[in-house]
């Protein structure tokens, strides 16, 4: 692929809101409002969907991205268990956090067995319980999102699109007007794209600038070799080409490897 002229696009898979989203399924409007206010008092940025029946809930769920499900175990014209089982039948929600709202503890064992729910909240609601639950699941979600394999779509001049996983990038080098992306599948070249723009577009905490002409993938480094007072050379796992580490960026790059992942010669 070396020598192709390219453009870059980011792809995340299914388009979802960036806000953390919760659906609150409760047919008692007063109870629903109480719980909603508790959640909003904890974090106003949380996107809350509301439903008072299984049909309404499923319509919302199928047309939006939901991060957490809070379901009254007794909802009108159905049951929270039935709704939860229908949710689990949707592939993307098979393992999503699902919490039952109930006044009847005796139903919970059945709920755990049938729907693999994560937790339950007893009515009347206790704000401390809500805070603990939200913090736990939002932290889990944030940790999970960090591990998602983000990709860039590269458009070649002849119209062919190439999909690259960010993790496959070793380093990026600015060479004159060309921006060379070194990957485990070859070198891809973009014209008139600045290093700053490429780094911003990729938006990965693992791809950082190491030199005025280089950005490197922190996860791929195997060794850093000092050349002189101001310059070092970066070596990568299973890749023969190297990148440069400038004095201005040295502290930042080295600090990422304080756990001993890099050998500094």
Rosetta blueprint (number, residue, H / E / L):
1 X L
2 X L
3 X L
4 X L
5 X E
6 X E
7 X E
8 X E
9 X E
10 X E
11 X E
12 X L
13 X L
14 X L
15 X L
16 X L
17 X L
18 X L
19 X L
20 X L
21 X E
22 X E
23 X E
24 X E
25 X E
26 X L
27 X L
28 X L
29 X H
30 X H
31 X H
32 X H
33 X H
34 X H
35 X H
36 X H
37 X H
38 X H
39 X H
40 X H
41 X H
42 X H
43 X L
44 X L
45 X L
46 X L
47 X E
48 X E
49 X E
50 X E
51 X E
52 X L
53 X L
54 X H
55 X H
56 X H
57 X H
58 X H
59 X H
60 X H
61 X H
62 X H
63 X H
64 X L
65 X L
66 X L
67 X L
68 X E
69 X E
70 X E
71 X E
72 X E
73 X L
74 X L
75 X L
76 X L
77 X L
78 X L
79 X L
80 X H
81 X H
82 X H
83 X H
84 X H
85 X H
86 X H
87 X H
88 X H
89 X L
90 X L
91 X H
92 X H
93 X H
94 X L
95 X L
96 X L
97 X E
98 X E
99 X E
100 X E
101 X E
102 X E
103 X L
104 X L
105 X H
106 X H
107 X H
108 X H
109 X H
110 X H
111 X H
112 X H
113 X H
114 X H
115 X H
116 X L
117 X L
118 X L
119 X E
120 X E
121 X E
122 X E
123 X L
124 X L
125 X L
126 X L
127 X H
128 X H
129 X H
130 X H
131 X H
132 X H
133 X H
134 X H
135 X H
136 X H
137 X H
138 X H
139 X H
140 X H
141 X H
142 X H
143 X H
144 X H
145 X H
146 X H
147 X L
148 X L
149 X L
150 X L
151 X E
152 X E
153 X E
154 X E
155 X E
156 X E
157 X L
158 X L
159 X L
160 X L
161 X E
162 X E
163 X E
164 X E
165 X E
166 X H
167 X H
168 X H
169 X E
170 X E
171 X E
172 X E
173 X E
174 X E
175 X E
176 X L
177 X L
178 X E
179 X E
180 X E
181 X E
182 X E
183 X E
184 X L
185 X L
186 X E
187 X E
188 X E
189 X E
190 X E
191 X E
192 X L
193 X L
194 X L
195 X H
196 X H
197 X H
198 X H
199 X H
200 X H
201 X H
202 X H
203 X L
204 X L
205 X L
206 X L
207 X E
208 X E
209 X E
210 X E
211 X E
212 X L
213 X L
214 X E
215 X E
216 X E
217 X E
218 X H
219 X H
220 X H
221 X E
222 X E
223 X E
224 X E
225 X E
226 X E
227 X L
228 X L
229 X L
230 X L
231 X E
232 X E
233 X E
234 X E
235 X E
236 X E
237 X L
238 X L
239 X E
240 X E
241 X E
242 X E
243 X E
244 X E
245 X E
246 X E
247 X H
248 X H
249 X H
250 X H
251 X H
252 X H
253 X H
254 X H
255 X H
256 X L
257 X L
258 X L
259 X L
260 X L
261 X L
262 X L
263 X E
264 X E
265 X L
